[in-house]
Amino acid sequence: MTERTHKTIEQAEQEGKYIRKVRSFVKREGRLTNAQARALEDYWTTMGLNHADGMINATSLFNNINPVVLEIGFGMGKSLVEMAKNAPNVNFIGVEVHKPGVGACIALAQEEGIANLKVYEHDAIEVLADCIPDESLTTVQLFFPDPWHKKKHHKRRIVSLAFVESIRQKLKVGGVFHMATDWENYAECMLEDMNNSQGYQNLSETNDYVPRPDSRPLTKFENRGQKLGHGVWDLQFKRID
Ligand SMILES: C[S@@+](CC[C@H](N)C(=O)[O-])C[C@H]1O[C@@H](n2cnc3c(N)ncnc32)[C@H](O)[C@@H]1O
């Protein structure tokens, strides 16, 4: 038996060995348009946040004490930029792994003159663990995460009991975790994980889903889903403990 087969994952990780994790995304190296590449080059220093820099201090990053909203997986960023534009007294932090999406988001934000938005191009799981202080966020948004339809791929879904518990830790007490999906089975799993997690209160009057809030603009994926006749399920849970 080789040395490797004797090790537990924990031992290997402690020794700094690379362990392949199940991730919620497959890195697509899509080509950057010229506008996206230029936006990344010109504005990364003002809008970009680097995972390697560790814990952030939102007050010094944004130079104010406004509430902070974190959005995970913003895609091309159109709805995130719209939200930031509609709420200039709120700070927004977006996290996305798809570089063209990050470039598109920065380009649009610059076009719109947005000053209350910063973005990571990194895995949100690692950003949450390493960069976001506990009890610092007023809202976490997760809109139309990849549903990983096939049962054998469900382990790739970003929402799990551990994930929703890590979100609760990052929210201030009274802060809200808002999810939306157009995949009914994923909505049911989200609801089950939220119900199994301590310290949250469902904001739904029917104890399941909430009507789509006006504050959430139509996202690109939602629009596509609507054209295919998909339903949409919004979940909002408040941190109470
Ligand atoms: C189905 S798309 C939805 C995009 C957007 N929210 C919308 O509604 O148009 C899901 C997005 O989440 C991103 N994503 C998946 N896992 C992620 C992770 N762990 N960290 C950051 N982004 C992630 C993907 O790259 C993709 O852009």
The ligand as an SDF file (V2000), in Angstrom:
LIG
                    3D

 27 29  0  0  0  0  0  0  0  0999 V2000
  -26.8970   29.6530  -13.1090 C   0  0  0  0  0  0  0  0  0  0  0  0
  -25.7740   30.9730  -12.9260 S   0  0  0  0  0  0  0  0  0  0  0  0
  -26.8070   32.3060  -12.2980 C   0  0  0  0  0  0  0  0  0  0  0  0
  -26.1880   33.6490  -12.4990 C   0  0  0  0  0  0  0  0  0  0  0  0
  -27.0250   34.8370  -12.0110 C   0  0  0  0  0  0  0  0  0  0  0  0
  -27.2250   34.8010  -10.5720 N   0  0  0  0  0  0  0  0  0  0  0  0
  -28.3490   34.9170  -12.7350 C   0  0  0  0  0  0  0  0  0  0  0  0
  -29.4010   34.6430  -12.1110 O   0  0  0  0  0  0  0  0  0  0  0  0
  -28.3500   35.2730  -13.9230 O   0  0  0  0  0  0  0  0  0  0  0  0
  -24.8410   30.5160  -11.4740 C   0  0  0  0  0  0  0  0  0  0  0  0
  -23.5600   31.3030  -11.3360 C   0  0  0  0  0  0  0  0  0  0  0  0
  -22.9320   30.9650  -10.1140 O   0  0  0  0  0  0  0  0  0  0  0  0
  -21.5190   30.9320  -10.3140 C   0  0  0  0  0  0  0  0  0  0  0  0
  -20.9400   30.0840   -9.2610 N   0  0  0  0  0  0  0  0  0  0  0  0
  -21.1630   28.7650   -9.0540 C   0  0  0  0  0  0  0  0  0  0  0  0
  -20.5030   28.3320   -7.9710 N   0  0  0  0  0  0  0  0  0  0  0  0
  -19.8420   29.4170   -7.4630 C   0  0  0  0  0  0  0  0  0  0  0  0
  -18.9750   29.6030   -6.3500 C   0  0  0  0  0  0  0  0  0  0  0  0
  -18.6730   28.5780   -5.5310 N   0  0  0  0  0  0  0  0  0  0  0  0
  -18.4610   30.8210   -6.1280 N   0  0  0  0  0  0  0  0  0  0  0  0
  -18.7770   31.8660   -6.9590 C   0  0  0  0  0  0  0  0  0  0  0  0
  -19.5920   31.7510   -8.0270 N   0  0  0  0  0  0  0  0  0  0  0  0
  -20.1240   30.5430   -8.2820 C   0  0  0  0  0  0  0  0  0  0  0  0
  -21.3670   30.3850  -11.7320 C   0  0  0  0  0  0  0  0  0  0  0  0
  -20.1230   30.7350  -12.3090 O   0  0  0  0  0  0  0  0  0  0  0  0
  -22.5510   31.0460  -12.4440 C   0  0  0  0  0  0  0  0  0  0  0  0
  -22.1830   32.2730  -13.0370 O   0  0  0  0  0  0  0  0  0  0  0  0
  1  2  1  0
  2  3  1  0
  2 10  1  0
  3  4  1  0
  4  5  1  0
  5  6  1  0
  5  7  1  0
  7  8  2  0
  7  9  1  0
 10 11  1  0
 11 12  1  0
 11 26  1  0
 12 13  1  0
 13 14  1  0
 13 24  1  0
 14 15  1  0
 14 23  1  0
 15 16  2  0
 16 17  1  0
 17 18  1  0
 17 23  2  0
 18 19  1  0
 18 20  2  0
 20 21  1  0
 21 22  2  0
 22 23  1  0
 24 25  1  0
 24 26  1  0
 26 27  1  0
M  CHG  2   2   1   9  -1
M  END
$$$$
